[in-house]
Amino acid sequence: MLQPPQLSPIHFHWQQPDVARRFRTGVSLHGHTLHSQESLGFIPQICGPLPLVGHFIERQAARYRELNAGQTLDFNRAWWTPPLAPAPAYELEKRQIEESLNLQGLVSLTDHDNIAAPTQLRVLQPYKRVPISVEWTVPFGGTFFHFGIHQMPAAVAGEWMRAMEAFTAKPNEGELRELFAWFHASPQTLIVFNHPLWDEKGVGLEKHWFALGRLLGDCGRFFHAFELNGLRPWSENRRVVDLGRSLGCPVISGGDRHGREPNACLNLTNASTFDQFVAEVRDGQSEVLFMPQYNHGHTYRILGNMADVLSDDPGHALGWRTWSDRVFYQNPEGVVSSLKQLWGNDEPLVIRAFTRSVALMRNKQVDRMVKRVWGTTEAA
């Protein structure tokens, strides 16, 4: 049995199924919509060593150079988009809280470096109080970090975003402290350090940790909580708990949902509004609940998310029915094309085999088999 630290109580639904009865509200933070651009820059590093896939990547890179006057195929110019539009993404999170926990639901959607989802939702009456939030990419020390900036003041949200975009495009570490101080000065805003220990860029743990230490020294006084991430393994989340405890900073939930599975990590509170919840966390109070899907195992859940991303979607809000409609590449001249446009109907055989293999996750018998192999979590 896990022993959560005292600073921020942590609960596991499969161990304490009735824990939510003591609370009024469930809070879902860090969920993505089709407005997020998810980088594919990791592809050569992760997939290159795989025999078939690595060979395919090399062939595609060579073909691209041949067809484009020697230009290099830069995977940092490629991205994919999650399947859900803002309203379905919001309702998915709210429904889990209301139906699974019988609580009021508060939801903060955070796409990468844009606020299109909440600003679009707020023009509709049912969503007029949706927080204007973002997951901000912060280049620092040769790597980058992500921050959830939740509930920006509506009157200055556009100004804040322009400042964030300018920093991300042309980082100046000397200006970063001023930006965080500016955001921190808004009492209704919550600054969450998302998955702080994840070396997402792949620079190496030593370099990542060194940059993290410098960032905490420069700006840590303005961070309100460290995220326990619903898509990261428990071994990493446990170290985030230790980090928060060592700095006297609470940990908070962050589901990081990209597909159709609702967030696996939520907050429990007796606050009735997002303002009240923010005030609690900024005062050091945070109570986290891991939902049953977190107990299914990290590899199993990543495969499930991949199946969501690579599935056809006849009802997609923007008409992007196939997964290749939702993956894009921008060439050095700035022209953006989807993989469907680049490939037409000539999808490479190795890619077709991979996507069909992942799609088998939707078969109940295959799902049960995969769950037996990869279906347990280290947090159980």
C-alpha positions in Angstrom: 0.0 0.0 0.0 1.4 3.4 -1.0 1.9 6.0 1.8 1.1 9.4 0.3 3.0 12.3 1.9 1.2 14.8 4.2 1.8 17.9 2.1 -0.8 17.0 -0.6 -3.0 13.9 0.2 -3.1 11.5 -2.7 -5.8 8.9 -3.2 -6.2 6.0 -5.5 -9.8 5.2 -6.5 -9.2 1.5 -6.7 -8.0 1.5 -3.1 -10.5 4.1 -1.8 -13.6 4.0 -4.0 -15.7 6.1 -1.6 -13.2 8.9 -1.0 -15.0 11.4 -3.1 -18.0 11.5 -0.8 -16.2 13.9 1.5 -16.0 16.5 -1.3 -18.2 18.8 -3.3 -16.3 19.2 -6.6 -13.9 17.4 -8.9 -11.4 19.4 -11.0 -10.0 18.3 -14.3 -6.8 20.1 -15.4 -4.6 19.7 -18.5 -6.7 18.3 -21.3 -6.0 18.8 -25.0 -8.3 19.5 -28.0 -7.8 19.5 -31.8 -6.3 23.0 -31.4 -3.1 21.5 -29.9 -0.1 20.9 -32.2 1.7 17.9 -30.8 5.3 17.8 -32.1 6.7 14.8 -33.9 10.3 15.9 -33.2 10.8 12.7 -31.1 10.3 10.3 -34.0 13.9 9.8 -35.2 15.2 9.4 -31.6 12.5 7.0 -30.5 11.8 5.1 -33.7 15.1 5.2 -35.4 16.6 2.2 -33.6 13.5 0.0 -34.6 14.5 -2.2 -37.5 11.5 -1.8 -39.9 10.4 1.6 -38.8 13.9 3.0 -38.7 14.6 1.8 -42.2 11.3 3.4 -43.4 12.3 6.8 -41.8 15.6 6.7 -43.5 14.0 5.9 -46.9 11.4 8.7 -46.4 14.1 11.2 -45.5 16.2 10.3 -48.6 13.1 10.5 -50.8 12.3 13.9 -49.4 15.8 15.2 -50.1 15.6 13.9 -53.7 12.2 15.6 -54.3 13.1 18.9 -52.6 16.5 19.9 -53.9 18.5 18.4 -51.0 16.4 19.8 -48.2 16.4 17.8 -44.9 13.3 16.2 -43.6 12.9 17.9 -40.2 10.6 16.1 -37.9 10.4 19.2 -35.7 8.3 20.7 -38.5 5.8 17.9 -38.2 2.9 17.7 -35.7 -0.3 15.8 -35.1 -3.6 17.0 -33.5 -5.8 15.3 -30.9 -9.2 14.1 -32.1 -11.7 16.0 -29.9 -13.1 19.5 -30.5 -13.4 21.8 -27.5 -17.0 21.1 -26.5 -16.7 17.3 -26.6 -13.4 17.4 -24.8 -14.9 19.6 -22.0 -18.0 17.4 -21.7 -15.9 14.2 -21.6 -14.1 15.5 -18.5 -17.2 16.9 -16.9 -19.2 13.7 -17.4 -16.5 11.6 -15.8 -16.6 13.7 -12.6 -20.4 13.9 -12.5 -21.1 10.2 -13.3 -18.2 8.4 -11.7 -17.8 10.6 -8.6 -21.2 12.2 -8.3 -19.5 15.6 -7.9 -19.8 19.0 -9.5 -17.2 19.2 -12.3 -14.8 22.0 -13.1 -12.7 21.7 -16.2 -9.7 23.6 -17.5 -8.6 22.8 -21.1 -5.0 23.6 -21.9 -3.8 23.3 -25.5 -0.2 23.9 -26.5 0.5 27.6 -26.8 -2.9 28.8 -27.8 -6.2 29.6 -26.2 -8.5 28.9 -29.1 -10.5 26.2 -27.3 -11.6 28.2 -24.2 -12.2 31.4 -26.1 -14.4 29.6 -28.6 -16.3 27.9 -25.8 -17.0 31.1 -23.9 -19.2 32.5 -26.6 -21.7 29.8 -25.8 -23.9 30.2 -22.8 -23.2 26.9 -21.1 -19.5 27.5 -21.2 -19.3 31.2 -20.4 -17.3 30.6 -17.2 -14.8 28.2 -18.7 -11.3 29.2 -17.6 -9.0 30.7 -20.3 -6.0 28.4 -19.9 -3.0 27.3 -21.9 0.0 24.9 -21.7 2.9 27.2 -22.3 6.2 25.9 -23.9 9.2 27.5 -22.1 12.6 27.0 -23.8 15.2 27.1 -21.1 18.8 25.9 -20.5 19.0 23.9 -23.8 15.7 22.1 -23.2 12.1 23.1 -22.7 9.5 22.9 -19.9 5.7 23.1 -20.0 3.5 25.2 -17.7 -0.2 25.2 -17.2 -1.3 28.8 -16.9 -4.9 28.4 -15.7 -7.6 31.0 -15.7 -6.0 34.0 -17.3 -8.0 37.3 -16.8 -10.2 37.6 -19.9 -9.3 41.3 -20.3 -5.6 40.6 -20.7 -5.5 37.0 -22.0 -4.6 38.1 -25.5 -1.8 40.3 -24.2 -0.5 37.4 -22.0 -0.5 35.0 -25.0 1.4 37.4 -27.2 4.0 37.7 -24.5 4.3 33.9 -24.1 4.4 33.4 -27.9 7.2 36.0 -28.2 9.2 34.3 -25.5 8.8 30.8 -26.9 9.8 32.0 -30.4 12.8 34.0 -29.1 13.6 33.0 -25.5 15.4 35.5 -23.3 16.0 33.9 -19.9 16.4 37.4 -18.3 12.8 38.2 -19.1 11.3 34.9 -17.8 11.1 36.0 -14.1 9.2 39.1 -15.1 6.7 37.1 -17.1 6.0 34.7 -14.2 5.8 37.5 -11.8 3.2 39.2 -14.0 1.1 36.1 -14.2 1.5 35.4 -10.4 0.2 38.9 -9.6 -3.2 37.9 -10.9 -4.9 36.3 -7.8 -7.3 34.3 -10.0 -4.5 32.6 -12.0 -2.9 29.3 -11.2 0.6 28.5 -12.4 1.3 24.7 -12.6 4.7 23.2 -13.5 3.6 20.3 -15.8 5.5 17.0 -15.7 8.6 18.8 -14.4 10.9 15.7 -14.4 10.1 14.5 -17.9 13.0 15.0 -20.3 10.6 15.4 -23.2 13.2 16.9 -25.5 15.6 14.0 -24.9 18.6 16.1 -23.9 19.7 13.7 -21.1 18.6 13.6 -17.5 21.8 15.3 -16.2 21.2 18.3 -18.5 17.5 18.3 -17.9 18.0 18.3 -14.1 20.6 21.0 -14.2 18.2 23.2 -16.3 15.4 22.4 -13.8 17.5 23.5 -10.9 18.3 26.8 -12.5 14.7 27.4 -13.4 13.5 26.7 -9.9 16.2 29.0 -8.5 15.2 31.8 -10.9 11.5 31.6 -11.0 10.3 28.9 -8.5 8.8 31.4 -6.1 6.0 32.1 -8.7 5.0 28.4 -9.2 1.9 27.3 -7.3 2.1 23.5 -7.8 3.9 20.7 -9.4 1.8 18.4 -11.6 1.2 14.7 -11.1 0.6 13.6 -14.7 -2.0 11.1 -15.6 0.0 9.9 -18.6 3.4 9.6 -16.9 4.5 6.5 -15.0 4.1 6.3 -11.2 7.9 6.1 -10.7 8.2 9.6 -12.2 5.1 11.0 -10.4 6.5 9.7 -7.1 9.7 11.7 -7.7 7.5 14.8 -8.4 5.9 14.2 -5.0 9.3 14.1 -3.4 10.3 17.3 -5.3 7.2 19.2 -4.1 7.7 18.0 -0.5 11.3 19.1 -0.5 10.3 22.6 -1.7 7.2 22.9 0.4 5.1 23.2 -2.8 1.8 21.2 -3.3 1.3 18.7 -6.0 -1.7 18.9 -8.2 -3.5 16.7 -10.8 -3.0 17.0 -14.5 -4.5 14.4 -16.8 -2.7 15.4 -20.0 -5.6 13.8 -22.0 -4.9 13.7 -25.8 -7.4 11.0 -26.9 -10.8 9.9 -25.8 -10.0 8.5 -22.4 -10.9 11.0 -19.7 -8.2 12.3 -17.4 -6.8 9.7 -15.1 -5.8 12.2 -12.4 -8.2 14.7 -10.8 -8.4 17.1 -7.9 -10.9 16.8 -5.1 -12.1 20.0 -3.3 -15.0 21.6 -1.5 -14.6 24.8 -3.5 -17.6 25.6 -5.7 -15.9 27.8 -8.2 -12.6 27.8 -10.0 -11.6 31.0 -8.3 -12.0 29.3 -4.9 -10.1 26.3 -6.1 -7.2 28.5 -7.3 -7.2 30.3 -3.9 -6.9 26.9 -2.1 -4.0 25.7 -4.2 -2.1 29.0 -3.9 -2.6 28.6 -0.2 -1.0 25.2 -0.3 -4.1 23.0 -0.3 -4.5 20.3 -2.9 -6.0 16.8 -2.8 -5.4 14.5 -5.7 -7.3 11.4 -6.9 -6.0 8.9 -9.4 -8.9 7.4 -11.3 -9.2 3.6 -12.1 -7.8 4.0 -15.6 -4.4 5.0 -14.1 -4.3 1.5 -12.6 -4.4 -0.1 -16.1 -0.7 0.2 -16.7 1.3 2.9 -18.5 2.1 0.9 -21.7 -1.4 -0.3 -22.1 -2.8 3.2 -21.7 -0.3 4.7 -24.2 -1.4 2.1 -26.7 -5.0 3.0 -26.1 -4.2 6.7 -26.7 -2.4 5.8 -29.9 -5.5 3.9 -31.0 -7.6 7.0 -30.4 -5.2 9.2 -32.4 -4.8 6.7 -35.3 -8.5 5.9 -35.6 -10.8 7.2 -38.4 -13.3 9.7 -37.3 -16.2 10.2 -39.7 -17.7 12.9 -37.4 -14.6 15.0 -36.9 -15.5 18.6 -36.3 -13.1 19.9 -39.1 -13.8 17.1 -41.5 -10.4 15.4 -40.8 -11.8 11.9 -41.0 -8.6 9.8 -41.3 -5.6 10.0 -38.9 -3.4 11.2 -41.9 -5.7 14.2 -42.2 -4.6 15.2 -38.7 -0.8 14.9 -39.1 0.9 17.9 -40.7 4.3 19.0 -42.1 5.5 22.5 -42.8 8.2 22.8 -45.4 11.0 25.5 -45.1 8.9 27.8 -47.3 6.1 27.7 -44.8 3.7 25.6 -46.8 1.7 23.3 -44.5 0.4 19.9 -45.9 -1.3 17.0 -44.2 0.1 13.5 -44.6 -3.0 12.7 -46.6 -2.1 15.4 -49.1 1.5 14.3 -49.3 0.7 10.6 -49.7 -2.7 10.6 -51.4 -3.9 7.0 -51.4 -0.4 5.7 -51.5 0.1 5.2 -47.7 3.4 3.4 -47.1 3.1 -0.3 -46.3 5.0 -0.1 -43.0 2.8 2.7 -41.8 -0.4 0.9 -42.9 0.7 -2.2 -41.0 1.5 -0.2 -37.9 -1.8 1.7 -37.8 -3.8 -1.4 -38.4 -2.0 -3.2 -35.6 -2.7 -0.3 -33.2 -6.4 -0.2 -34.3 -6.7 -3.8 -33.1 -6.8 -2.4 -29.6 -10.5 -1.6 -30.3 -11.1 -5.4 -30.6 -12.4 -6.7 -27.2 -10.4 -9.9 -27.4 -7.2 -8.2 -28.4 -7.8 -5.6 -25.7 -8.1 -8.3 -23.0 -4.9 -9.9 -24.2 -3.0 -6.6 -24.2 -4.3 -5.8 -20.8 -3.1 -9.2 -19.4 0.4 -8.4 -20.7 0.7 -4.7 -19.9 -2.4 -4.1 -17.8 -1.0 -3.5 -14.3 0.4 -0.4 -12.9 3.4 0.1 -10.6 1.0 2.3 -8.4 -1.3 -0.7 -7.6 
